[in-house]
Amino acid sequence: MADEQEFERVRPQLYLITPPKIDPASFAVSLKEALTGGQVACLQLRLKDVSDDDILAAAQALMPICHAYDVAFLINDRPDLALACGADGTHVGQEDAPYEEARQFLGPGYIVGVTCHDSRHLAMEAAEAGADYVAFGAFFPTKTKEPKTSATPDLLQWWAEIMEVPCVAIGGVTVENCTTLLEAGADFLAVAGGVWDHPEGPKAAVAAFNDAIDAHEARFSQN
């Protein structure tokens, strides 16, 4: 449980997720552009229906860019590939490797985050087991993937009030709707299409998200 006297609030940050299919060389250009737009905490490489070699090749192309901007690099679903390529950690879903298995595989020095959908029970279990963050969603309609559950901002508020483990808000997050999630207590905004499909490009999208976060922080500090 969070201790009000010891808990130090941290500015919310962006958590970028790759599209499910990419050409690493061309996406590297988009990634560099995005990371020049403002603060980003991490990039999750989330590729579906591709070979292990394709995932490792993408990691080899993208991870150095992330590290050059002090951005953590995570691999979705695959703690084994995260270890093989030297990534900073992994993100596991409820149908992937269990948290305990991922942690045992990677060890204590790596980031392991867990999808918890809209479940308070799953989130509490993950946090108590030692997860570095829990991810809730989907909060809004999304074209990136078919969401299994729908979450509401009160879930973030509940979590922020009782737990110290950071929470990630995911699912259809855009510059236009992210303030609701920030006000509810999201520590990270997980964004895919809201950055890569932004009409003004990924750099402008990241800048706009950071502006929204800064505006929220300014209001928070006045209260």
Backbone as CSV, one residue per row, in Angstrom:
resi,resn,N_x,N_y,N_z,CA_x,CA_y,CA_z,C_x,C_y,C_z
1,MET,0.832,-1.196,0.000,0.000,0.000,0.000,0.873,1.254,0.000
2,ALA,0.370,2.304,-0.595,1.138,3.538,-0.665,1.188,4.212,0.701
3,ASP,2.336,4.723,1.046,2.518,5.482,2.275,2.564,6.950,1.885
4,GLU,1.604,7.745,2.363,1.491,9.133,1.940,2.751,9.924,2.287
5,GLN,3.440,9.539,3.357,4.609,10.297,3.766,5.837,9.931,2.940
6,GLU,5.871,8.703,2.412,7.043,8.249,1.685,6.860,8.325,0.166
7,PHE,5.610,8.308,-0.278,5.342,8.254,-1.709,5.686,9.581,-2.384
8,GLU,6.517,9.504,-3.384,6.892,10.704,-4.133,6.251,10.639,-5.513
9,ARG,5.398,11.588,-5.796,4.668,11.581,-7.060,5.615,11.902,-8.215
10,VAL,5.460,11.150,-9.303,6.305,11.326,-10.479,5.441,11.804,-11.647
11,ARG,5.993,12.672,-12.470,5.266,13.176,-13.642,4.861,12.013,-14.555
12,PRO,3.597,11.973,-14.989,3.187,10.941,-15.949,4.006,11.028,-17.235
13,GLN,4.156,9.891,-17.900,4.966,9.852,-19.111,4.313,9.006,-20.205
14,LEU,4.862,9.135,-21.389,4.388,8.367,-22.542,5.038,6.991,-22.587
15,TYR,4.248,6.023,-22.988,4.684,4.640,-23.152,4.277,4.262,-24.576
16,LEU,5.220,4.230,-25.486,4.895,3.986,-26.887,4.866,2.492,-27.198
17,ILE,3.954,2.104,-28.080,3.831,0.723,-28.546,3.916,0.729,-30.063
18,THR,4.719,-0.169,-30.608,4.849,-0.220,-32.063,3.574,-0.758,-32.696
19,PRO,3.338,-0.441,-33.959,2.271,-1.121,-34.694,2.562,-2.621,-34.747
20,PRO,1.531,-3.455,-34.981,1.741,-4.911,-34.983,2.592,-5.420,-36.137
21,LYS,2.716,-4.641,-37.193,3.587,-5.012,-38.314,4.367,-3.778,-38.754
22,ILE,5.677,-3.920,-38.852,6.516,-2.792,-39.251,7.635,-3.264,-40.171
23,ASP,8.152,-2.336,-40.941,9.427,-2.524,-41.616,10.457,-1.811,-40.739
24,PRO,11.374,-2.545,-40.117,12.273,-1.926,-39.131,13.019,-0.706,-39.649
25,ALA,13.479,-0.749,-40.894,14.267,0.372,-41.422,13.430,1.637,-41.525
26,SER,12.228,1.526,-42.076,11.392,2.718,-42.220,10.803,3.145,-40.883
27,PHE,10.483,2.184,-40.026,9.936,2.549,-38.716,10.998,3.227,-37.859
28,ALA,12.254,2.878,-38.052,13.332,3.529,-37.302,13.316,5.034,-37.533
29,VAL,12.978,5.447,-38.754,12.890,6.870,-39.067,11.757,7.516,-38.270
30,SER,10.601,6.846,-38.242,9.461,7.359,-37.486,9.764,7.408,-35.997
31,LEU,10.467,6.411,-35.504,10.812,6.372,-34.084,11.736,7.526,-33.715
32,LYS,12.759,7.745,-34.515,13.662,8.875,-34.249,12.894,10.185,-34.233
33,GLU,11.993,10.336,-35.169,11.194,11.557,-35.238,10.351,11.704,-33.977
34,ALA,9.720,10.611,-33.559,8.872,10.658,-32.370,9.671,11.060,-31.138
35,LEU,10.857,10.492,-30.984,11.630,10.717,-29.764,12.239,12.109,-29.696
36,THR,12.255,12.828,-30.815,12.687,14.224,-30.775,11.558,15.152,-30.352
37,GLY,10.351,14.609,-30.192,9.195,15.450,-29.875,9.014,15.752,-28.401
38,GLY,9.678,15.000,-27.532,9.514,15.230,-26.101,9.764,13.969,-25.308
39,GLN,9.448,14.007,-24.029,9.750,12.900,-23.128,8.946,11.640,-23.471
40,VAL,9.648,10.521,-23.501,9.044,9.204,-23.684,9.729,8.263,-22.698
41,ALA,8.936,7.466,-21.976,9.511,6.572,-20.976,10.029,5.287,-21.590
42,CYS,9.257,4.701,-22.499,9.673,3.421,-23.055,8.976,3.150,-24.380
43,LEU,9.511,2.170,-25.081,8.908,1.660,-26.311,8.725,0.160,-26.136
44,GLN,7.513,-0.311,-26.387,7.244,-1.744,-26.373,7.193,-2.243,-27.818
45,LEU,8.073,-3.179,-28.138,8.056,-3.804,-29.457,6.981,-4.878,-29.440
46,ARG,5.903,-4.618,-30.155,4.768,-5.538,-30.157,4.473,-5.963,-31.596
47,LEU,5.096,-7.053,-32.003,4.912,-7.573,-33.352,4.127,-8.877,-33.291
48,LYS,3.158,-9.026,-34.160,2.310,-10.212,-34.165,2.476,-10.978,-35.473
49,ASP,2.409,-12.296,-35.355,2.469,-13.189,-36.516,3.751,-13.007,-37.320
50,VAL,4.860,-12.861,-36.616,6.170,-12.782,-37.269,7.094,-13.777,-36.581
51,SER,8.210,-14.068,-37.222,9.150,-15.041,-36.676,9.999,-14.427,-35.566
52,ASP,10.638,-15.301,-34.787,11.569,-14.826,-33.763,12.689,-14.011,-34.392
53,ASP,13.152,-14.438,-35.548,14.222,-13.709,-36.227,13.776,-12.303,-36.604
54,ASP,12.507,-12.160,-37.002,11.987,-10.836,-37.347,11.944,-9.929,-36.110
55,ILE,11.546,-10.501,-34.986,11.500,-9.722,-33.741,12.900,-9.284,-33.335
56,LEU,13.845,-10.188,-33.412,15.222,-9.858,-33.035,15.831,-8.834,-33.986
57,ALA,15.492,-8.950,-35.273,15.999,-7.974,-36.250,15.427,-6.590,-35.968
58,ALA,14.146,-6.548,-35.631,13.528,-5.261,-35.305,14.148,-4.673,-34.040
59,ALA,14.389,-5.530,-33.067,15.025,-5.063,-31.833,16.410,-4.498,-32.111
60,GLN,17.157,-5.165,-32.955,18.511,-4.702,-33.288,18.474,-3.336,-33.950
61,ALA,17.427,-3.068,-34.729,17.320,-1.783,-35.418,16.803,-0.673,-34.509
62,LEU,15.894,-1.017,-33.586,15.189,0.015,-32.827,15.747,0.272,-31.428
63,MET,16.269,-0.758,-30.788,16.736,-0.592,-29.411,17.847,0.454,-29.276
64,PRO,18.839,0.495,-30.167,19.869,1.532,-30.026,19.307,2.952,-30.118
65,ILE,18.265,3.127,-30.911,17.641,4.450,-31.020,17.005,4.819,-29.682
66,CYS,16.277,3.870,-29.106,15.650,4.113,-27.806,16.695,4.463,-26.756
67,HIS,17.745,3.682,-26.688,18.752,3.911,-25.656,19.492,5.225,-25.856
68,ALA,19.610,5.657,-27.099,20.250,6.952,-27.363,19.435,8.098,-26.782
69,TYR,18.132,7.885,-26.640,17.245,8.906,-26.068,16.844,8.566,-24.633
70,ASP,17.546,7.618,-24.018,17.269,7.204,-22.636,15.838,6.695,-22.493
71,VAL,15.408,5.913,-23.478,14.075,5.319,-23.497,14.214,3.812,-23.303
72,ALA,13.498,3.257,-22.344,13.558,1.814,-22.109,12.947,1.056,-23.285
73,PHE,13.500,-0.115,-23.557,13.045,-0.932,-24.687,12.519,-2.259,-24.152
74,LEU,11.225,-2.514,-24.379,10.575,-3.728,-23.904,10.092,-4.573,-25.073
75,ILE,10.034,-5.875,-24.881,9.498,-6.773,-25.896,8.229,-7.422,-25.367
76,ASN,7.185,-7.364,-26.150,5.900,-7.913,-25.761,5.917,-9.438,-25.781
77,ASP,5.371,-10.025,-24.734,5.089,-11.472,-24.679,6.297,-12.386,-24.484
78,ARG,7.499,-11.937,-24.827,8.614,-12.867,-24.962,9.811,-12.522,-24.070
79,PRO,9.781,-12.957,-22.837,10.938,-12.725,-21.973,12.204,-13.383,-22.503
80,ASP,12.053,-14.499,-23.215,13.239,-15.166,-23.759,13.934,-14.320,-24.804
81,LEU,13.149,-13.670,-25.671,13.753,-12.811,-26.696,14.258,-11.506,-26.083
82,ALA,13.587,-11.031,-25.043,14.076,-9.834,-24.344,15.463,-10.081,-23.785
83,LEU,15.666,-11.249,-23.201,16.974,-11.598,-22.654,17.988,-11.782,-23.772
84,ALA,17.563,-12.429,-24.859,18.487,-12.731,-25.958,19.037,-11.477,-26.619
85,CYS,18.217,-10.435,-26.723,18.658,-9.237,-27.446,19.149,-8.127,-26.522
86,GLY,19.065,-8.347,-25.211,19.531,-7.325,-24.285,18.553,-6.204,-24.055
87,ALA,17.249,-6.490,-24.219,16.224,-5.484,-23.962,16.159,-5.167,-22.469
88,ASP,15.437,-4.111,-22.142,15.317,-3.697,-20.745,14.259,-4.492,-19.993
89,GLY,13.433,-5.229,-20.721,12.420,-6.016,-20.051,11.362,-6.501,-21.013
90,THR,10.240,-6.923,-20.431,9.165,-7.509,-21.223,7.820,-7.085,-20.654
91,HIS,6.810,-7.207,-21.497,5.433,-7.007,-21.058,4.679,-8.294,-21.349
92,VAL,3.960,-8.818,-20.352,3.238,-10.073,-20.536,1.748,-9.859,-20.305
93,GLY,0.956,-10.545,-21.133,-0.486,-10.510,-20.986,-0.970,-11.696,-20.177
94,GLN,-2.266,-11.750,-19.964,-2.826,-12.841,-19.172,-2.771,-14.175,-19.909
95,GLU,-2.602,-14.137,-21.218,-2.522,-15.376,-21.992,-1.084,-15.699,-22.397
96,ASP,-0.143,-14.917,-21.908,1.272,-15.124,-22.237,1.963,-15.824,-21.064
97,ALA,3.277,-15.735,-21.045,4.032,-16.300,-19.925,3.581,-15.637,-18.626
98,PRO,3.308,-16.406,-17.569,2.921,-15.802,-16.287,4.019,-14.879,-15.768
99,TYR,3.609,-13.901,-14.946,4.584,-12.961,-14.400,5.728,-13.692,-13.719
100,GLU,5.406,-14.671,-12.875,6.439,-15.378,-12.119,7.455,-16.034,-13.048
101,GLU,6.962,-16.606,-14.147,7.861,-17.256,-15.101,8.757,-16.236,-15.792
102,ALA,8.169,-15.099,-16.183,8.953,-14.045,-16.833,10.011,-13.495,-15.890
103,ARG,9.641,-13.280,-14.629,10.596,-12.742,-13.669,11.714,-13.741,-13.394
104,GLN,11.351,-15.005,-13.259,12.361,-16.032,-13.013,13.313,-16.131,-14.190
105,PHE,12.780,-15.968,-15.393,13.604,-16.064,-16.591,14.568,-14.886,-16.686
106,LEU,14.063,-13.675,-16.420,14.861,-12.466,-16.619,15.684,-12.076,-15.391
107,GLY,15.151,-12.322,-14.224,15.848,-11.896,-13.022,15.394,-10.522,-12.555
108,PRO,15.941,-10.049,-11.439,15.467,-8.818,-10.808,15.868,-7.534,-11.521
109,GLY,16.833,-7.582,-12.405,17.318,-6.354,-13.017,16.556,-5.899,-14.240
110,TYR,15.462,-6.566,-14.562,14.703,-6.253,-15.771,13.300,-5.753,-15.415
111,ILE,12.712,-5.010,-16.326,11.336,-4.538,-16.172,10.384,-5.653,-16.616
112,VAL,9.395,-5.941,-15.797,8.328,-6.862,-16.186,6.995,-6.206,-15.853
113,GLY,6.223,-5.904,-16.897,4.894,-5.330,-16.722,3.832,-6.340,-17.089
114,VAL,2.634,-6.147,-16.560,1.568,-7.141,-16.707,0.258,-6.487,-17.135
115,THR,-0.374,-7.064,-18.161,-1.719,-6.665,-18.557,-2.713,-7.157,-17.510
116,CYS,-3.579,-6.261,-17.050,-4.586,-6.639,-16.056,-6.008,-6.310,-16.513
117,HIS,-6.147,-5.872,-17.763,-7.455,-5.580,-18.346,-8.234,-4.601,-17.457
118,ASP,-9.416,-5.025,-16.982,-10.209,-4.164,-16.099,-10.344,-4.787,-14.722
119,SER,-9.407,-5.672,-14.372,-9.527,-6.483,-13.156,-8.694,-5.943,-12.000
120,ARG,-9.362,-5.586,-10.939,-8.661,-5.164,-9.728,-7.932,-6.354,-9.103
121,HIS,-8.556,-7.503,-9.177,-7.960,-8.705,-8.603,-6.644,-9.052,-9.297
122,LEU,-6.647,-9.063,-10.642,-5.426,-9.388,-11.376,-4.331,-8.364,-11.095
123,ALA,-4.726,-7.107,-10.984,-3.740,-6.053,-10.719,-3.122,-6.218,-9.338
124,MET,-3.945,-6.505,-8.341,-3.424,-6.706,-6.991,-2.481,-7.904,-6.949
125,GLU,-2.847,-8.987,-7.633,-1.991,-10.173,-7.682,-0.648,-9.850,-8.315
126,ALA,-0.681,-9.116,-9.457,0.556,-8.779,-10.157,1.445,-7.884,-9.306
127,ALA,0.850,-6.890,-8.670,1.627,-5.962,-7.841,2.255,-6.678,-6.654
128,GLU,1.469,-7.525,-6.012,1.981,-8.240,-4.842,3.070,-9.239,-5.229
129,ALA,3.010,-9.732,-6.481,4.038,-10.670,-6.950,5.336,-9.957,-7.306
130,GLY,5.259,-8.636,-7.518,6.470,-7.878,-7.809,6.525,-7.204,-9.154
131,ALA,5.412,-7.156,-9.893,5.398,-6.513,-11.209,5.851,-5.058,-11.104
132,ASP,6.563,-4.608,-12.122,7.047,-3.223,-12.126,5.948,-2.235,-12.471
133,TYR,4.930,-2.696,-13.179,3.749,-1.872,-13.452,2.601,-2.783,-13.839
134,VAL,1.386,-2.267,-13.725,0.199,-2.967,-14.198,-0.459,-2.112,-15.274
135,ALA,-1.049,-2.757,-16.270,-1.677,-2.047,-17.381,-3.173,-2.325,-17.398
136,PHE,-3.953,-1.253,-17.428,-5.407,-1.349,-17.477,-5.931,-0.873,-18.833
137,GLY,-7.032,-1.461,-19.291,-7.651,-1.020,-20.529,-8.595,-2.074,-21.086
138,ALA,-9.209,-1.788,-22.217,-9.048,-0.592,-23.018,-9.993,0.505,-22.543
139,PHE,-9.489,1.737,-22.543,-10.300,2.851,-22.087,-11.132,3.466,-23.204
140,PHE,-10.664,3.361,-24.425,-11.375,3.923,-25.559,-11.313,2.936,-26.725
141,PRO,-12.183,3.084,-27.712,-12.111,2.215,-28.885,-10.749,2.327,-29.567
142,THR,-10.236,1.203,-30.059,-8.917,1.193,-30.680,-8.904,0.315,-31.912
143,LYS,-8.131,0.735,-32.910,-7.976,-0.047,-34.139,-6.731,-0.932,-34.082
144,THR,-5.888,-0.730,-33.065,-4.625,-1.459,-32.994,-4.848,-2.940,-32.723
145,LYS,-5.772,-3.252,-31.818,-6.084,-4.646,-31.501,-7.510,-4.719,-30.990
146,GLU,-8.083,-5.895,-31.019,-9.438,-6.100,-30.506,-9.372,-6.233,-28.990
147,PRO,-9.855,-5.220,-28.258,-9.732,-5.282,-26.804,-10.631,-6.359,-26.208
148,LYS,-10.105,-7.053,-25.196,-10.875,-8.093,-24.513,-11.787,-7.504,-23.451
149,THR,-11.437,-6.342,-22.937,-12.217,-5.723,-21.867,-12.292,-4.217,-22.086
150,SER,-13.212,-3.599,-21.370,-13.361,-2.145,-21.393,-13.211,-1.633,-19.970
151,ALA,-12.327,-0.669,-19.796,-12.054,-0.125,-18.461,-12.545,1.315,-18.382
152,THR,-12.786,1.769,-17.164,-13.235,3.138,-16.925,-12.238,3.857,-16.024
153,PRO,-12.158,5.189,-16.128,-11.150,5.935,-15.379,-11.191,5.749,-13.876
154,ASP,-12.337,5.379,-13.310,-12.401,5.198,-11.860,-11.478,4.072,-11.387
155,LEU,-11.142,3.142,-12.299,-10.199,2.079,-11.968,-8.815,2.662,-11.693
156,LEU,-8.405,3.621,-12.500,-7.120,4.289,-12.293,-7.125,5.076,-10.989
157,GLN,-8.236,5.727,-10.713,-8.331,6.517,-9.489,-8.213,5.624,-8.264
158,TRP,-8.925,4.496,-8.281,-8.844,3.536,-7.183,-7.416,3.054,-6.979
159,TRP,-6.751,2.717,-8.081,-5.380,2.199,-7.987,-4.432,3.260,-7.433
160,ALA,-4.529,4.469,-7.938,-3.632,5.543,-7.516,-3.792,5.860,-6.031
161,GLU,-4.982,5.664,-5.503,-5.240,5.998,-4.106,-4.664,4.966,-3.139
162,ILE,-4.523,3.720,-3.587,-4.128,2.678,-2.626,-2.787,2.015,-2.924
163,MET,-2.269,2.160,-4.161,-1.076,1.404,-4.532,0.052,2.315,-5.006
164,GLU,1.276,1.866,-4.786,2.457,2.609,-5.213,2.979,2.119,-6.558
165,VAL,2.664,0.876,-6.922,3.108,0.334,-8.212,2.466,1.145,-9.331
166,PRO,3.240,1.613,-10.312,2.689,2.457,-11.373,1.639,1.732,-12.204
167,CYS,0.706,2.503,-12.751,-0.306,1.953,-13.646,-0.215,2.600,-15.023
168,VAL,-0.474,1.776,-16.024,-0.441,2.194,-17.421,-1.864,2.161,-17.963
169,ALA,-2.284,3.237,-18.608,-3.592,3.291,-19.256,-3.417,3.035,-20.747
170,ILE,-4.171,2.070,-21.279,-3.993,1.668,-22.667,-5.345,1.537,-23.363
171,GLY,-5.327,1.719,-24.665,-6.532,1.490,-25.448,-7.130,2.752,-26.023
172,GLY,-6.775,3.069,-27.273,-7.372,4.197,-27.959,-7.004,5.554,-27.399
173,VAL,-5.863,5.650,-26.728,-5.462,6.912,-26.090,-4.976,7.899,-27.149
174,THR,-5.538,9.097,-27.120,-5.162,10.159,-28.050,-4.872,11.442,-27.279
175,VAL,-4.337,12.418,-27.986,-4.094,13.725,-27.376,-5.408,14.314,-26.859
176,GLU,-6.489,14.056,-27.597,-7.776,14.658,-27.260,-8.423,14.038,-26.022
177,ASN,-8.174,12.754,-25.760,-8.887,12.118,-24.646,-7.994,11.772,-23.447
178,CYS,-6.696,12.051,-23.537,-5.787,11.580,-22.494,-5.932,12.305,-21.168
179,THR,-6.459,13.521,-21.181,-6.553,14.287,-19.937,-7.423,13.582,-18.903
180,THR,-8.480,12.929,-19.358,-9.355,12.186,-18.448,-8.573,11.117,-17.696
181,LEU,-7.661,10.447,-18.391,-6.863,9.387,-17.785,-5.822,9.966,-16.835
182,LEU,-5.228,11.091,-17.217,-4.260,11.745,-16.340,-4.916,12.207,-15.048
183,GLU,-6.097,12.786,-15.165,-6.802,13.274,-13.979,-7.204,12.121,-13.062
184,ALA,-7.430,10.941,-13.648,-7.818,9.783,-12.855,-6.624,9.153,-12.137
185,GLY,-5.395,9.449,-12.611,-4.223,8.945,-11.915,-3.299,8.052,-12.720
186,ALA,-3.438,8.042,-14.044,-2.539,7.223,-14.864,-1.103,7.706,-14.721
187,ASP,-0.197,6.759,-14.502,1.228,7.093,-14.440,1.861,7.098,-15.826
188,PHE,1.338,6.259,-16.712,1.836,6.177,-18.084,0.657,6.120,-19.043
189,LEU,0.803,6.781,-20.178,-0.170,6.704,-21.262,0.418,5.828,-22.354
190,ALA,-0.168,4.643,-22.557,0.316,3.739,-23.599,-0.357,4.106,-24.914
191,VAL,0.459,4.435,-25.899,-0.076,4.969,-27.150,0.560,4.271,-28.345
192,ALA,-0.257,3.913,-29.298,0.228,3.364,-30.567,-0.270,4.268,-31.692
193,GLY,-1.496,4.021,-32.169,-2.033,4.809,-33.272,-2.090,6.295,-33.003
194,GLY,-2.282,6.667,-31.725,-2.356,8.085,-31.379,-1.083,8.853,-31.676
195,VAL,0.033,8.130,-31.836,1.306,8.747,-32.227,1.639,8.430,-33.679
196,TRP,1.637,7.136,-34.031,2.110,6.752,-35.372,1.160,7.181,-36.482
197,ASP,-0.138,7.346,-36.155,-1.115,7.754,-37.167,-1.532,9.211,-37.026
198,HIS,-0.829,9.953,-36.205,-1.192,11.356,-35.994,-1.060,12.122,-37.311
199,PRO,-2.054,12.958,-37.643,-2.030,13.651,-38.944,-0.829,14.562,-39.162
200,GLU,-0.232,15.036,-38.069,0.930,15.925,-38.199,2.250,15.195,-37.983
201,GLY,2.176,13.870,-37.829,3.392,13.081,-37.679,3.715,12.756,-36.234
202,PRO,4.593,11.776,-36.016,4.888,11.313,-34.654,5.572,12.345,-33.762
203,LYS,6.407,13.192,-34.334,7.060,14.214,-33.515,6.035,15.174,-32.936
204,ALA,5.119,15.628,-33.771,4.075,16.539,-33.309,3.176,15.864,-32.291
205,ALA,2.915,14.577,-32.492,2.064,13.835,-31.559,2.707,13.755,-30.178
206,VAL,3.989,13.382,-30.125,4.681,13.278,-28.843,4.740,14.643,-28.167
207,ALA,4.979,15.681,-28.936,5.007,17.032,-28.370,3.647,17.403,-27.792
208,ALA,2.584,17.052,-28.504,1.231,17.382,-28.044,0.868,16.593,-26.788
209,PHE,1.255,15.340,-26.731,1.017,14.553,-25.514,1.762,15.159,-24.329
210,ASN,2.996,15.555,-24.542,3.763,16.167,-23.457,3.164,17.502,-23.031
211,ASP,2.632,18.236,-23.976,1.945,19.485,-23.624,0.731,19.197,-22.750
212,ALA,-0.009,18.145,-23.101,-1.193,17.775,-22.314,-0.788,17.347,-20.903
213,ILE,0.312,16.596,-20.814,0.806,16.160,-19.501,1.258,17.371,-18.675
214,ASP,1.983,18.283,-19.308,2.455,19.477,-18.597,1.281,20.338,-18.120
215,ALA,0.261,20.452,-18.962,-0.914,21.231,-18.577,-1.617,20.591,-17.383
216,HIS,-1.695,19.285,-17.410,-2.293,18.570,-16.262,-1.464,18.761,-15.012
217,GLU,-0.152,18.692,-15.136,0.735,18.877,-13.977,0.610,20.282,-13.407
218,ALA,0.448,21.262,-14.267,0.290,22.632,-13.791,-1.000,22.768,-12.996
219,ARG,-2.080,22.163,-13.472,-3.351,22.203,-12.733,-3.233,21.439,-11.420
220,PHE,-2.550,20.310,-11.456,-2.384,19.481,-10.250,-1.632,20.253,-9.157
221,SER,-0.585,20.973,-9.559,0.242,21.690,-8.577,-0.511,22.860,-7.943
222,GLN,-1.563,23.336,-8.598,-2.337,24.450,-8.062,-3.380,24.001,-7.064
223,ASN,-3.683,22.706,-7.066,-4.728,22.180,-6.192,-4.172,21.758,-4.830
